[in-house]
């Protein structure tokens, strides 16, 4: 150790909080295992892990890490993330922290509103991991409601709520994507400081004015104009977004042969696009989906990497169906996509046994990345 050689006797000064963990580490060095009472205690395991890392005992570091990773649960994940937010970037915790983040995201990605009571018990560090996840299938209005319920459950004093929301609300719920109705609720919310609420709402309204949807171009009688979409710009990296489109089974059933549904025009990093779904009739009838530039009267060209995903009914997860790199132009009426997105006939796709309709709703997602010149 560094202290060796500096004096006749090697003296290690140990913090009182690490005494028990160090004693267990010494027992491990000689016995190569930890007692069941320690293994069953998450705080004790983390304490021994950090002491083992500090004194460079890799066998104990690996032992503790394997124990924690093999039984990742809500308590372990929450404790790890809370500890990592207080301890300055300990290398020993990082692998477990990454696994904890993946566990929480997978747990809440699709059904966070159904687990509100459980979410109310999460520490701030865990809530941040969940709500700042770009893949979270959640409207920003709902994210705001979840944060509000969480802060009311954990902080009974109004002053504490003001302080917590002041520091965290804008990170957890991106108000520029919230509806006008919900923004009015923000202004009237007593849990949020009035000055902070006004500032957040004003900034959101300015964003909405500067990014008004483009008018939908003239369509044929076979096209259903302006189907709404939800655009979620990814926090990291920039120039990328997830676009969500939901279609009812009845909407798809109404499509005539070669009829199509076009989404509202939407922006990704200043470029306007449409999503088009179509009932194709060639060798057999199929369900197709395309991404194309929106026509706003201005010639434009942009290079895009994109991926189309469909949510499966049984797994409740989005699966990749089509990937492409494409040079989009406003004069290209077709765009890029697949004429048989799900690899099946129209009858199998639209039928009651279809693997892609959940409660008679088809969930589609397009990941869009604008490529730099």
C-alpha positions as CSV (number, residue, x, y, z in Angstrom):
1,X,0.0,0.0,0.0
2,X,1.0,3.6,-0.4
3,X,1.6,3.9,3.4
4,X,4.2,1.1,3.3
5,X,7.8,2.3,3.6
6,X,6.9,5.8,4.9
7,X,7.3,4.7,8.5
8,X,8.4,1.7,10.5
9,X,4.8,0.6,11.2
10,X,2.1,0.8,8.5
11,X,-0.9,2.6,9.8
12,X,-4.2,2.7,7.9
13,X,-6.7,5.3,9.0
14,X,-10.1,3.9,8.4
15,X,-13.4,5.8,8.5
16,X,-15.7,4.6,11.2
17,X,-18.4,4.0,8.6
18,X,-16.2,1.5,6.8
19,X,-15.0,-0.5,9.8
20,X,-17.5,-3.3,9.5
21,X,-17.1,-3.6,5.8
22,X,-13.3,-3.8,6.1
23,X,-13.6,-6.6,8.7
24,X,-15.8,-8.5,6.4
25,X,-13.3,-7.9,3.6
26,X,-10.5,-9.4,5.7
27,X,-12.7,-12.5,6.4
28,X,-13.3,-12.8,2.7
29,X,-9.6,-12.7,1.9
30,X,-9.0,-15.7,4.1
31,X,-12.3,-17.5,3.5
32,X,-13.3,-16.5,0.0
33,X,-16.9,-16.1,0.9
34,X,-19.3,-13.8,2.8
35,X,-21.8,-15.0,5.5
36,X,-25.5,-15.3,4.4
37,X,-26.5,-12.4,6.6
38,X,-24.2,-10.1,4.6
39,X,-25.2,-11.5,1.3
40,X,-28.9,-10.8,2.1
41,X,-28.1,-7.2,3.0
42,X,-27.9,-4.8,0.0
43,X,-26.3,-1.9,1.9
44,X,-23.7,-4.3,3.4
45,X,-22.8,-5.8,0.0
46,X,-22.4,-2.3,-1.5
47,X,-20.3,-1.2,1.5
48,X,-17.9,-4.2,1.1
49,X,-17.8,-3.7,-2.7
50,X,-16.5,-0.1,-2.3
51,X,-14.0,-1.0,0.4
52,X,-12.7,-4.0,-1.7
53,X,-12.3,-1.6,-4.7
54,X,-10.6,1.0,-2.4
55,X,-8.0,-1.6,-1.2
56,X,-7.7,-3.3,-4.6
57,X,-9.1,-6.8,-3.8
58,X,-10.5,-7.6,-7.3
59,X,-11.7,-11.1,-6.3
60,X,-14.0,-9.6,-3.7
61,X,-15.1,-6.8,-6.1
62,X,-16.1,-9.5,-8.7
63,X,-17.8,-11.6,-6.0
64,X,-20.0,-8.7,-4.7
65,X,-20.7,-7.5,-8.2
66,X,-21.9,-11.0,-9.4
67,X,-24.2,-11.3,-6.3
68,X,-25.8,-7.9,-6.9
69,X,-26.2,-8.4,-10.7
70,X,-27.6,-11.9,-10.3
71,X,-30.6,-10.7,-8.2
72,X,-31.3,-7.3,-9.7
73,X,-34.6,-6.1,-8.3
74,X,-36.3,-2.8,-7.5
75,X,-34.7,-2.4,-4.1
76,X,-31.2,-3.1,-5.4
77,X,-31.6,-0.8,-8.4
78,X,-33.0,2.1,-6.3
79,X,-30.3,1.7,-3.6
80,X,-27.5,1.6,-6.2
81,X,-28.6,4.6,-8.1
82,X,-29.2,6.6,-4.9
83,X,-25.7,5.6,-3.7
84,X,-24.1,6.5,-7.1
85,X,-25.7,9.9,-6.9
86,X,-23.9,10.6,-3.6
87,X,-20.6,8.8,-4.1
88,X,-18.3,10.5,-6.6
89,X,-18.4,8.2,-9.6
90,X,-17.0,5.1,-7.9
91,X,-15.7,2.7,-10.6
92,X,-16.9,-0.2,-8.5
93,X,-20.5,0.9,-8.7
94,X,-20.7,1.8,-12.4
95,X,-21.4,-1.7,-13.8
96,X,-24.2,-2.2,-11.3
97,X,-25.5,1.3,-11.9
98,X,-25.8,0.6,-15.7
99,X,-27.7,-2.7,-15.0
100,X,-29.9,-0.8,-12.5
101,X,-30.8,1.7,-15.2
102,X,-31.7,-1.0,-17.7
103,X,-33.8,-2.8,-15.1
104,X,-35.8,0.3,-14.2
105,X,-36.3,1.3,-17.9
106,X,-37.5,-2.2,-18.8
107,X,-39.9,-2.2,-15.8
108,X,-41.6,1.1,-16.5
109,X,-41.1,1.6,-20.3
110,X,-44.6,0.5,-21.3
111,X,-46.7,0.6,-18.1
112,X,-45.5,3.4,-15.8
113,X,-49.0,4.9,-15.2
114,X,-50.2,1.5,-14.0
115,X,-47.5,1.4,-11.3
116,X,-48.0,4.9,-10.0
117,X,-48.1,3.8,-6.3
118,X,-44.7,2.0,-6.8
119,X,-43.3,5.0,-8.6
120,X,-44.3,7.3,-5.7
121,X,-41.8,5.3,-3.5
122,X,-38.9,5.7,-5.9
123,X,-36.0,8.0,-4.8
124,X,-35.3,11.0,-7.0
125,X,-32.3,9.4,-8.7
126,X,-34.4,6.4,-9.8
127,X,-37.3,8.6,-11.0
128,X,-34.8,10.6,-13.1
129,X,-33.5,7.5,-14.8
130,X,-37.1,6.5,-15.7
131,X,-38.5,9.8,-16.9
132,X,-35.4,10.9,-18.8
133,X,-35.4,7.7,-20.9
134,X,-36.1,8.5,-24.5
135,X,-37.7,5.1,-25.2
136,X,-40.4,5.7,-22.5
137,X,-43.8,5.3,-24.1
138,X,-45.4,8.2,-22.4
139,X,-47.0,11.5,-23.3
140,X,-45.4,14.6,-21.7
141,X,-48.7,15.5,-20.1
142,X,-48.7,12.1,-18.4
143,X,-45.0,12.6,-17.3
144,X,-46.0,15.9,-15.6
145,X,-48.9,14.2,-13.8
146,X,-46.6,11.4,-12.6
147,X,-44.0,13.9,-11.3
148,X,-46.8,15.9,-9.5
149,X,-48.2,12.8,-7.8
150,X,-44.7,11.7,-6.8
151,X,-43.7,15.0,-5.2
152,X,-47.0,15.2,-3.3
153,X,-46.5,11.6,-2.0
154,X,-42.9,12.2,-0.8
155,X,-42.9,15.9,0.3
156,X,-45.8,16.9,2.5
157,X,-44.5,20.5,3.0
158,X,-45.3,22.9,0.3
159,X,-41.9,24.7,0.5
160,X,-40.1,21.4,-0.2
161,X,-42.4,20.7,-3.2
162,X,-41.5,24.1,-4.6
163,X,-37.8,23.5,-4.3
164,X,-37.9,20.0,-5.7
165,X,-40.0,20.9,-8.7
166,X,-38.0,24.1,-9.3
167,X,-34.8,22.0,-9.7
168,X,-36.2,19.0,-11.6
169,X,-39.6,19.5,-13.3
170,X,-38.1,20.9,-16.6
171,X,-35.9,17.8,-16.9
172,X,-38.6,15.3,-16.2
173,X,-41.4,16.8,-18.3
174,X,-40.5,18.7,-21.4
175,X,-43.2,21.3,-21.4
176,X,-42.7,22.4,-25.0
177,X,-44.4,19.1,-26.0
178,X,-47.3,19.4,-23.5
179,X,-50.8,20.4,-24.6
180,X,-52.2,23.9,-24.1
181,X,-54.7,22.5,-21.6
182,X,-52.0,21.0,-19.5
183,X,-49.9,24.2,-19.6
184,X,-52.9,26.1,-18.2
185,X,-52.9,23.6,-15.3
186,X,-49.2,24.3,-14.7
187,X,-50.0,28.0,-14.3
188,X,-52.7,27.1,-11.7
189,X,-50.7,24.5,-9.8
190,X,-50.0,25.4,-6.2
191,X,-47.2,22.9,-5.9
192,X,-45.1,24.9,-8.3
193,X,-43.7,28.4,-7.6
194,X,-45.7,30.9,-9.7
195,X,-42.7,32.7,-11.1
196,X,-41.1,29.4,-12.1
197,X,-44.4,28.1,-13.6
198,X,-44.8,31.3,-15.7
199,X,-41.2,31.1,-17.0
200,X,-41.6,27.4,-18.0
201,X,-45.0,28.0,-19.7
202,X,-43.8,31.1,-21.6
203,X,-40.7,29.2,-22.9
204,X,-43.0,26.3,-24.0
205,X,-45.4,28.6,-25.8
206,X,-42.5,30.3,-27.7
207,X,-41.3,26.9,-28.8
208,X,-44.7,26.0,-30.1
209,X,-45.1,29.3,-32.0
210,X,-41.7,28.8,-33.6
211,X,-42.4,25.2,-34.6
212,X,-46.0,25.4,-35.9
213,X,-47.1,22.3,-37.9
214,X,-46.9,22.6,-41.7
215,X,-50.2,22.6,-43.6
216,X,-51.0,19.2,-45.0
217,X,-50.9,19.3,-48.9
218,X,-53.9,18.5,-51.0
219,X,-54.7,14.8,-50.9
220,X,-56.7,12.5,-53.1
221,X,-60.0,11.1,-52.0
222,X,-58.3,7.9,-51.0
223,X,-56.1,9.7,-48.4
224,X,-57.2,10.4,-44.9
225,X,-55.5,13.8,-44.1
226,X,-53.6,14.8,-41.0
227,X,-53.5,11.8,-38.7
228,X,-51.9,13.0,-35.4
229,X,-48.4,11.9,-34.4
230,X,-46.3,12.3,-31.3
231,X,-42.7,13.5,-31.7
232,X,-40.2,13.0,-29.0
233,X,-36.8,14.7,-29.7
234,X,-34.1,12.6,-28.1
235,X,-32.1,14.4,-25.4
236,X,-28.9,12.7,-26.4
237,X,-27.7,12.8,-29.1
238,X,-29.3,15.8,-30.9
239,X,-30.8,15.8,-34.4
240,X,-32.7,12.6,-33.6
241,X,-36.3,11.8,-32.6
242,X,-38.8,9.1,-32.1
243,X,-42.1,9.6,-33.9
244,X,-45.2,7.6,-32.6
245,X,-48.3,6.9,-34.7
246,X,-51.3,5.0,-33.5
247,X,-54.0,3.7,-35.8
248,X,-57.3,2.0,-34.9
249,X,-58.1,-1.3,-36.5
250,X,-61.3,0.4,-37.9
251,X,-59.2,3.1,-39.6
252,X,-57.2,0.4,-41.4
253,X,-60.3,-1.6,-42.3
254,X,-61.8,1.4,-44.0
255,X,-58.8,1.7,-46.4
256,X,-59.8,0.9,-49.9
257,X,-57.4,-0.9,-52.3
258,X,-54.2,1.3,-52.6
259,X,-55.9,3.8,-50.2
260,X,-53.6,5.5,-47.7
261,X,-53.5,7.4,-44.4
262,X,-51.1,10.3,-44.1
263,X,-49.9,11.8,-40.8
264,X,-49.8,15.4,-39.9
265,X,-46.6,17.1,-41.0
266,X,-44.0,17.1,-38.3
267,X,-40.5,18.6,-37.7
268,X,-37.2,16.9,-36.8
269,X,-34.4,19.3,-36.5
270,X,-36.1,21.8,-38.8
271,X,-37.0,19.3,-41.5
272,X,-40.6,18.5,-42.2
273,X,-41.9,14.9,-42.8
274,X,-45.0,12.8,-43.2
275,X,-45.6,9.2,-42.4
276,X,-47.8,7.4,-44.9
277,X,-49.4,4.0,-44.4
278,X,-51.1,2.2,-47.3
279,X,-53.0,-0.9,-48.2
280,X,-51.0,-2.2,-51.2
281,X,-52.5,-4.4,-53.9
282,X,-50.0,-6.0,-56.1
283,X,-49.3,-9.8,-56.1
284,X,-51.2,-9.9,-52.8
285,X,-52.7,-7.2,-50.5
286,X,-50.3,-6.0,-47.8
287,X,-49.7,-3.3,-45.2
288,X,-47.1,-0.7,-46.2
289,X,-45.5,2.2,-44.5
290,X,-43.3,5.1,-45.8
291,X,-41.5,8.2,-44.6
292,X,-41.4,11.1,-46.9
293,X,-40.7,14.9,-47.0
294,X,-43.6,17.2,-46.4
295,X,-44.4,19.6,-49.2
296,X,-44.2,23.1,-48.0
297,X,-43.4,24.7,-51.3
298,X,-39.6,24.9,-50.7
299,X,-37.3,22.6,-52.5
300,X,-35.3,20.7,-49.9
301,X,-33.0,17.7,-49.6
302,X,-31.9,15.9,-46.4
303,X,-30.0,12.7,-45.7
304,X,-31.7,10.6,-43.1
305,X,-31.2,7.3,-41.3
306,X,-34.5,5.9,-40.1
307,X,-36.0,2.7,-38.6
308,X,-39.7,1.7,-38.6
309,X,-40.8,-0.4,-35.6
310,X,-44.1,-2.1,-34.8
311,X,-45.3,-2.9,-31.3
312,X,-46.1,-6.6,-30.8
313,X,-49.3,-7.5,-28.9
314,X,-47.8,-10.4,-26.9
315,X,-44.5,-9.0,-25.8
316,X,-45.7,-5.3,-25.7
317,X,-42.4,-4.2,-27.1
318,X,-41.5,-2.5,-30.4
319,X,-39.7,-4.7,-32.9
320,X,-37.7,-3.4,-35.9
321,X,-39.3,-4.0,-39.3
322,X,-37.5,-1.7,-41.7
323,X,-34.2,0.3,-41.8
324,X,-32.9,2.7,-44.4
325,X,-30.5,5.5,-45.2
326,X,-32.2,7.7,-47.7
327,X,-31.7,11.1,-49.4
328,X,-35.2,12.7,-49.0
329,X,-36.3,15.5,-51.3
330,X,-39.5,17.5,-51.2
331,X,-40.2,16.6,-54.9
332,X,-40.1,12.8,-54.1
333,X,-43.7,11.7,-53.6
334,X,-42.8,8.2,-52.6
335,X,-40.1,8.5,-50.0
336,X,-38.7,5.4,-48.5
337,X,-40.3,2.5,-46.7
338,X,-41.7,-1.0,-47.1
339,X,-44.7,-2.2,-49.1
340,X,-45.1,-5.2,-46.8
341,X,-43.9,-4.0,-43.5
342,X,-45.0,-6.9,-41.4
343,X,-44.2,-9.6,-43.9
344,X,-47.8,-11.0,-44.1
345,X,-50.9,-10.7,-46.2
346,X,-53.5,-8.0,-45.5
347,X,-56.0,-10.5,-44.2
348,X,-53.5,-11.9,-41.6
349,X,-52.4,-8.4,-40.6
350,X,-55.9,-6.9,-40.1
351,X,-57.5,-10.1,-38.7
352,X,-58.6,-10.6,-35.0
353,X,-55.6,-12.9,-34.5
354,X,-53.1,-10.3,-35.8
355,X,-50.0,-10.1,-33.5
356,X,-49.8,-6.3,-34.0
357,X,-53.1,-4.9,-32.8
358,X,-53.4,-4.3,-29.0
359,X,-56.9,-3.6,-27.9
360,X,-57.7,-2.9,-31.6
361,X,-54.9,-0.3,-31.8
362,X,-51.7,-0.5,-34.0
363,X,-48.7,1.2,-32.4
364,X,-46.0,2.4,-34.8
365,X,-42.7,4.1,-34.1
366,X,-40.2,5.7,-36.5
367,X,-36.7,6.5,-35.2
368,X,-35.3,9.4,-37.3
369,X,-31.7,10.6,-37.4
370,X,-30.7,13.6,-39.5
371,X,-27.3,13.0,-40.9
372,X,-24.7,15.9,-40.9
373,X,-23.2,16.9,-44.2
